């Protein structure tokens, strides 16, 4: 219900042309546009077609979370298993200049369907920012990477649903910064009721990293999380450089590749969709209610080498996707 209202209320945004919503992703239409593919990424129409095999060949449920008004074939979509319950969630493509995660998911769908066939409920939102992906932008509404200059906003910004950082008795922000952000965060909250997140993987890249990657660990077992430790082992085995210690450029301490605290030593509260999935309390229609309370939320941040070494980046993210079963069982029953 909440989803239908959000999509119906979707308006055009910023500098993006006025577009038309369409439930179906039509590869031939997207192929006609000058999509960015020079780094080796799978073109938008093709990658959406690959994800769609989850529904057409495996019986998963596909939904359009947000369709860009007046542009055929550009939509934020989800795929989920028909069976519900405590679930594995996989998010990727929040930032359009970080294509390795979506490409790794598209080339390793069998790892997801095998785990689903074993009975594990799964929700996948593999390309959360398709409009930025096809342009190699970071944000959905502008080519400018610096949000302070260009007014860019994240599709995963959840501050309007999260408690403020002081008393926690009101939302951290008055409203969502953009229509796809409103649609995506509302959708996630809604679906988390039917598919409570046990393990969330959000696959990012760090475009600016020169020293190596790292992961963020949030949830009820942020410190010493076995899934986080396994992901570090998997990434290391691919040869992608990781940071074992020191601090991020945001001042957070890295411990053996893992960041589980903010720069003050407290829980990570970055206002993202990852914090939303880990949150024990959220605001819905002005009321504070129980949040999705995920046991484990891991954000993978591998180096993007300024857009080069695409195959290595996809292999690193792919190693995580290939082992979702092991990761799931590493926190099983806790
Ligand atoms: Zn990112």
Boltz pocket constraint, residues with backbone or C-beta under 6 A from the ligand:
constraints:
  - pocket:
      binder: B
      contacts: [[A, 94], [A, 95], [A, 98], [A, 204], [A, 205], [A, 206]]
      max_distance: 6.0
